[in-house]
Structure formats: C-alpha cells, structure tokens
Amino acid sequence: MCGIVAAAAASNIVPVLIEGLKKLEYRGYDSAGLAVIAGENIRRIRSVGRVAELASAAADVSAVTGIAHTRWATHGVPSERNAHPHVSGSIAVVHNGIIENYAELRAELTAHGYQFTSDTDTESIAHLIAAKLNVDADLLTAVRLACQRLVGAYAIAVIDWRQPGKVVVAREGSPLLLGVAADGNYAASDASALLQVTRDVIYLENGDIAELTPQGVRISLFDGTLVERPIHVSELSPAAIELGAYRHYMQKEIFEQPAALANTLEIVGGGKTIQPGIFGAEAGQLLADVDHILILACGTSSHSGLVARYWLEAIAGVPCTVEVASEYRYRTSVPNPRQLVVAISQSGETADTLAALRHAKALGQDKTLAICNVPESAIVRECALRFITRAGPEIGVASTKAFTTQLAALFLLTLVMAKLRQRLSGEQESAFIEQLRHLPVAVNKILELELAIEIWAKRFASKQHALFLGRGRHYPIAMEGALKLKEISYIHAEAYPAGELKHGPLALVDRDMPVISVAPNDALLDKLKSNLEVVQARGGELYVFADADSEIPESTGVHILRLPEHYGALSPILHIVPLQLLSYHVALVKGTDVDKPRNLAKSVTVE
C-alpha cells in the first residue's frame, strides 16, 4: 500500500526521492510528502493528490539526507495534515502499516505534553521517538527503544536534523529493503524505487533496524544485537517497469501474459515428465504425505485457488478447501497436520494472507507452500516449499498476468499431486505438459480478439450493473471477470454459478442488466445453454464468451465471441483473458483511472 523512499548520500537526493515515489505510485495512495535535513531544521513538503504535485512544490529543494512517502489513508481522511512525514521536535518520520496500540500511546504522550496535529497512528511514532531522544540522544538507540513499544505492522524511516547525514529505518511485518550504492545508501518499500541508483539490495527481516549513512549501513535487532544481511542483485530491470508503447500498465500486463506464462512454465523444460522438485528440494517427501490441501488467499489470488480446487479434486483426487485469508484466522477451524497449506499472493507481503499462514502454522500445520511472484517476500521466506511465478513486475492495481501465472503454477501442483497419488498415466502427463507449453500461443490468439471486445465495451459503458455467469471450474473465472469490471470501471458486477439463476439473481435481469457468460465447450455446456435461454426469455441481453466449436447461435440479444480453440482442463486460463480486455476497454470508454482505481491499493500490507 503506502510507499517509502529514504536516502543518505553525498549529493542531492531530492530527485531520487521524487522518482522513487513515482515508481511506487502503482501501490495506491491519496497523498504524498517528503522531509529533508536543511541546516538546523527539517524542511517538510506535503500534498494531497499525485506525486507530480509534490515534485512541483519541491522543485527548489536540495539536500543530501531525506525521507519521502506516499500515503493510503487508514487513520484519518486524505488531507495535508494527515499526510506523511510527521514531525516531532527535531525528527521526521514516515511509516507504512498500522500501529495497533496507537490510542494508548497517544493518550500517554498527550499526558506528557506532546501535541497531536493529525488523526494518524503514525504521529504517535514521531512523538514516541522524540521522547526516547530525551533518554538517549543517539537516533538509532531512540528508534530501537521506540520500536520496543510499538504493536502492529510497520516499516519506518526517521531523520533528525541534529544528526545530519543519517537515516534510521526499522521493519516489523511491513516490507522494507536497503539499496547499497557507491555514492550513498538508500531504503524503500519496493526495489523498483531504487533501480535508478542501484540494483544491490538488502532485504530486511522482521525485527531489523538499520542506520544508513553515505559511507555504509549498520543493521541490528531491536535488542541491539548486530546482524549481517546478504546483498542481492535485483533481477528487476528498469525496462520491465516502463510503460513503453502502451496506454496503461494494465494493458501492457494483459499483453505480457504469453511471455509471463512462458517464463513461469520454463521450469518444465523440454521433458515429458514433471517432478515434485519444482516446488523445492523437500517437495517429494513432504507432498507424499498430504491428504488435504488448504488454500489461503485474498481477492484475485483467491479466485485462482477456487479454480485449482476443481483441478486438484478432479485430476489429483485430493480434497481441497479455499479460504479467504482475512476470515480464516478469525474462526475456529480443525487443524490437520497432514494438510498442505498453500499461500497465494502476488507480492508475498499481503498482510491478511501472511497472518493466515502464520495462524495455520501455529496450529501445527507445517506443510506449507508459497505461490508468489516475489522471491524474497515474507510469504516465500516463511513457507517450507515455494513456487515463484515469473510474471515480472505487475504495476496495475487490477491483477492480470499474476492471476494467469498463479493458475499455471496451481496446475503444475495438480499434476505433481496426481503423479504422487498414482492418478496420472504417462500419456496423460505428456499431454498435459504439451498443453502447458502451447498456452502462450493460445493466449496470443485470444489477444487478437481485442478489436471485437472494444465494440462490446462501448455497449457496456452506460450500464450500472452486470451479471457474470459460469459453471464448474469457470465459475471462479466469472467471479474474477466481475471483480475486474468493478475494480476499474466502477460498474457494479456480481458473479453466480449459472445454475443459481433461478434461485434469486434472475429477479435482477432486464434489458438494462447485461449478462456475461463464460461458455466453454465442456460437459456442462448443455446445462449452461438452458440457463442462457432463461435469461433471453426475460428480455436480458447476453454476451457469451464461447469456444469456436460450441453450438450457441448468435441472435437478437445474444452476442457471441468465439475463442479460437477449446483447451480442456486449462480452459480457465484462456477464458479470463477476454474478460480482462473487456474490463479494460469499458474503463477506457468511461475515462476512469485504469491503473490507479479509486480507494484501492496494489499491495495490501495492512489488515
């Protein structure tokens, strides 16, 4: 969600801070600000709105030490007074996350004479550090003592004008990394913000606190113990996060799906068999004892899990449950030590999913697998097994290529589980692997339908509501299609299993309620046709995504878009692509902010 950039260098760091914030805009935010050390003072600039406005306001600012932030409101409305950085005495602080005991701290600090000028939980951090500076004048020690009082998830960066040339950062539950360069040292919540100055990064662990100066970095634990963390060379390239010739990142990422799938499936290689080792060296032994699979995820990632449930039960014969991560840890569940817990997250830092994973492990369920797009993320580090989807950076808030690559990873898991349970013949295995290899070509063919989808989008733009229908493993695809339309066009959309039409949703159908149906040529097609006829009989207008060989005729009020081929069990990966394109082009017609939809953030790192 929020973004942090910090720097202690030998030359002017303000352009670095501004450019870093621009690279973090995809995370979602409503205000931005920066603070730098300017002589015997902190110079702070804050603005509501886009980073470009902050850049204009800071055009005349020059400094060698500073912090910057983009805020997504959690405590207090979006406003300049609530924007970061927050100041107390000689220090300034930026913060990602949520401080759960902020009210207690606020009352305590107010009683000691500190005055609060914002509604945020972050201001309590600023005053707490200022109070600790009265106990120990060293900034690193003061921040360390303050962190011992904080409850919640946070990443913070702090400067003190009385200690120039120094930034102190700390992490507990919210992502933060350091950038190491010849001319200075940096910190950010995402490597993309630091590619402009370095690709050498250090990923901080929970409970780490670091002091940055132009000469080096020093990392310790909250108890003061010095620790070493390895330097990694980021594989992220500047070109990967540039928009290029596309109008929006979402469009770019939709069209990157063939390459993303090819990269993700490269691990299969040129062979005709698949091995458990693709999930880690211990996968063969760990997975052989699994008798149930629990998938934990949020949003789009949970939809990938719902598709996988159909695959795992039908192909591998493994019972599977999919839980919304934010709900799982707040209900009483029955732990199963032989259960594989699969945590799915694009960023690997999704707060609800990470907390649900930890809850599952606390219940004695230590067979864990991360399916994630970020190798050094918290979820990956905390799981016994992992599969890294090689989707590349996903900037658009509405997930596209992360979803299809998650599906590819989950299908590989299905094949491995089926093989371990002796439910997959050699012929079936070879056939599935060939289909996987052909996926990038098949998705490319669907992208060629964009022109026809644009025409449909123009009819949708004036609608207020839409109904999505699917059956079997395509019901979650209908759910994902509805989510995409909601996220970026702000059209209210709901998804139902087509068989549920007569049990309530049919009451909504009229000529102003378009009905979008995912209609692959599978065993449920005849049942789906009957459902579509019921809609047509009530005057509803149908938009059907069908396969080339499906016998659904086009007629008045029934619009058909035929996908080039039917793809069997892997059909969901193909059928989501035209729904992504439909949502994108509807949003274009409506003129919404496609990549940064209102009220949403890319990385949801708070509960």
Secondary structure, DSSP 8 states (H G I E B T S, - for coil): --EEEEEEESS--HHHHHHHHHHTGGG--SEEEEEEE-SSSEEEEEEES-HHHHHHHTTT---SEEEEEEE--SSS-SSTTTSS-EEETTEEEEEEEEETTHHHHHHHHHHTT----SS-SHHHHHHHHHHHHTT---HHHHHHHHHTT--EEEEEEEEETTSTT-EEEEEEBS--EEEEETTEEEEESSGGGTTTT-SEEEE--TTEEEEEETTEEEEEETTS-B-----EE----GGGGS-TT-SSHHHHHHHTHHHHHHHHGGGGTT-S---GGGG-TTHHHHHHT--EEEEEE-HHHHHHHHHHHHHIIIII---EEEEEHHHHTTS-----TTEEEEEEESSS--HHHHHHHHHHHHTT---EEEEES-TTSHHHHTSSEEEE-------SSS-SHHHHHHHHHHHHHHHHHHHHTT---HHHHHHHHHHHHHHHHHHHHHHTTHHHHHHHHHHHTT-SEEEEEE-GGGHHHHHHHHHHHHHHH--EEEEEEGGGGGGTGGGG-STTS-EEEEE-SSTTHHHHHHHHHHHHHTT--EEEEEETT-----BTTEEEEEES---GGGHHHHHHHHHHHHHHHHHHHHT--SSS-TT--SS----
